[in-house]
């Protein structure tokens, strides 16, 4: 069978990132570079996610479709799935640009961001020190205005 990824110098994306899917005891593990991958929502990110889930549930109960909350929640869930496949999916934030807020609050040494729908941002850090698994800790989910404030960007 013809596989375009295996020709013309391209390699299968799963080979490049060493991604494997392993099933044990009816549970699917996603492996990245030989380690299990997990995504954990903590702190403000967890609060925002749970708030959005509650709001969307209420909107759907009254048959409100296509709201901003629904769009953002769907975008968050898609991004989390992408992070499970590749923890380095987002844009890496340079060390000198990491706000003191995250360094002091969470003692982060690396920070990543993913763009969400409607100019929202998902901020996370990766803990790969554990020899067994990689955990992406989602620490914030925020709109563009909050993102600019925390990262010190000025409105032009």
N, C-alpha and C positions, 0 to 999 in steps of 0.2 A: 504494500500500500504506500502511496506517495505521501510524504510528510514534509511540507515546505519548511518547517523549523529545522529539519536535519540537513537541508541542502544550502548551497550558496553561503557557507560560512556561518549560518545561524545554528544555534544549539537550542534545544528544548529549554524553555524558561524554568522548568522544574529542575533541570540539570544545572543550570547556571547558579541558581540560588540554593541548590541542594535541598529542595522541598520534597518531603515524603508524607504520605498519608498512611497511618498505621492503625489497624483496628484491633483492639484488645478488649475482651469481655464486653462486647457490644458498644464500646466507646471509641469514637474516632479521635485519634491524636494527630495533630499536624506537626511535622518535624521540620525545622529550619536549621540547616547546617549541622544536622545530627542531634539537635536538642528539641524537646517539646516546647511549643509556643502557647502562651496564655495571654489574654488581655484582661486587665482588671481596671474597673472604674473606681476611683477613690475620691474622697473629699468633695469638692465643689462639682466635679464632673459627674459623680454618682447622683448628687442632689439634682443637678440639671437634667440628667437623663431620666430619673424617676419622675420629676415634675412634668417633663414632656410626655412621657408614657401615660401619666394620669390625664393630662390635658387632651391628648389624642383619643384616649378611651372615651372621655366625656363627649368630645366632638363627634365621634363615630356613633355614639348612642343617640344623638339627636340628628344623625344623618348629615353632618357637616363634612363635606369632602373637599380635599385639595387645599387645606389651610397651610399657613406657614409652619405651624407646629408639626404637621404631618410630614411636610417636605424635609424639615430639619431632622426629625426623628429617623426617617428613612435613610437620609444621608449619613447619619451617625452609625446606624446599624450596618450599612454597606461598608463604611470605612473600618469598622471593627472587624468585619469579615476579612477585609484586605490586610489588616494588621496581623490577623491570625496566620495568613499565608506568608506574609513578608513583614517582619517587624520594622524594617527600614523603608517602608512604603512612603512615609511622609518626607517633608523637607527638613533636613538637619539644620538646627539653629546653632550658629557659631558660639563658642564658649563666652566670648566677650559680649555677646548680645543676650545672654540668658539674664533675665531680670533678677535682681536681688531677692525679690519676692519668692521665687522658686528655690533659690539657693538657701535662703534662711529658713523657709518653711519646710522644705522637703529634702534639703541637702542633695539636690540633683547635680550630676556631673555631665549629663547630656540631655538635650531637649530637642524634640521634634514637633512639627506641626503638620496638620492635614487641613486642607481647605474643604469646607462643607458647603452645602447649598446656602443661598442667600447671604453669602459673605461671612458665614460663621466659621469658627476655627476649633479644631480639636487639638489640644496640646498634650503630649505624652513624653515619657522618658522610658528608656529601655534598661532593664536590669538583666544582664547576661553573665554576671559573675558566678551565679550558681552553675555548677558543672553539668546539671541535669536538664534544666529548662531555661527558656528565655521568657521574661514577663514584661509586657508593655503596660506600664501604669498610666492610664489616662487621668490627668490631673485637672484639666479644665476643658469646658466646652463653652464657648463664648461668642457673642456677636462681634462684628468688626470694630465697633466703637470701644468695647471693653478691651479687645486685643490691642488696639492702638494705644490705649491708656497704660496698660500693663507693660507693654514693650517700649513705651516712650516715643512712639511715632507721633508727629505733629500733623494736624489737619492742614492740608495745603489749600 
